[in-house]
């Protein structure tokens, strides 16, 4: 299965996801310029990396194809916590794997709690605890 799909840049909206330099990013701002005498309208798209938090910018024509990552959200159960790593079990497939705990959730995470993770392009991150 593919990790990404293609769409036209002019179809993107703030809050959608986009691949900028092969990094999945959430779109924070889109600036559009007018079409000029020598071509199509240009778009400056600013996004924040889903996994690293880095700010990325992309400049592209409005009618160009852009890559959109396939984002999956899953519910998992925390089995154990050891330092910065938590061992979690997927609620649907019962697959177990280790995942890094974000700094802001370290004091809240505990065995037996449910968490929501986001995964794309082979990477996973804990989004929030339930």
N, C-alpha and C positions, 0 to 999 in steps of 0.2 A: 504494500500500500504506500502511496505517495505521502510525503510529509507536507506538501504544499500544493496550492492550486493557483491559477492565474486569473486575474481580473483586470479591468481597465482602470487607470488611475482616477478618472473623473467619477467613477462609481463609489469611491471610498468616502467614508464619513468619519468624523471624530469619534473615538471609542472603538473603532474597528482595529483589526490587527494587520500588520504588514511586515514583510521581511526587508530590512535595511541592512546591507552588508552581511547577509546570511544570519542576522540576529532577529528573532521574533520581537516585534515592538508593538506597543499599543499607541495608536495615533492620538496625539494631544492637540495638534493644530494643523490646519491646512490653509495655505495662502494661495490664491489663484490670481494670475495676471491675465490681462486681456490678450486675446489673440491679436497678433500684429500683422504687418505687411508681409513678413517672411516666415510665417509658420503658425503652428497651433499654440494655444494658451499653455503657459508653463505653470507647474504646481510645485510649491515648496511644502513638503510634508515633514513635520517634526514628530518624533515618537520617542517613547521611553522603553528601554529594553525590559522585557518581561522577567528575565532571569537575573540580569546584572544591574538593572536600573540605570544604564548608561543612556544619555540623551543622544539621539541620532537624527540627522537631517538628510532628506533625499530631494533632489531637484529632477523633475521629469516632465515631459510633455503630457498634457491631459489625456491624449488618446493612446498613450503607450501602455503596454501590458506590464503589470507589476505582480510580484509573487506574494501570496497570502498564505501564512502558515495555518495548518489545521490544528486548532486548539481543542484539547479535550479536558473536561473537568470530571473528576472522579471523587467518590466518597471512600475514604479509607479509615481503618481503625488502627490506633496506635497500640502496638504490642509491647514495646519496651523503649526506654530512652537511656542513652549512654553518652554523656557529654553533649556535643553538638549534633549528634546523629540519632535519629529515631528509626526503629524498625516498624514498618507498617504493613498491613494486609489489605489488599484490594477487596472491597465488599462483594463485587460481582464474580471475579475470577479466582479469588482466594490466593492470589499471587503475593508473595512476601518479598519486600525489598527494603534497602536502607535509603534514607533520604535526609538531607541536611535540614536542621531546624533553623528558621529565620531568627535573627536576634530579638525581634519584638515579641516572639511567641515563646521564648525559652522559659519564662517563669510560669506560663500557663499550661504547657504541654505535660501530659502524664499518661501512664499506661491505662488503657481502657477508653480513652476519649476518642471521639470521631473527629476527623479532619477532612477538609476539602483540598485536593491538590489540583494543580494545573500542569498539563504536560504538552510539550510540542517539540518537534525536531530531536527526539531522544533525550530531552531533559525534563526534570520534574521539580516542582517547588510547592511547598505547603502554602496555601493561600490564606486559610483561616481555620480556626477550631470551632467545633459546635458544642 
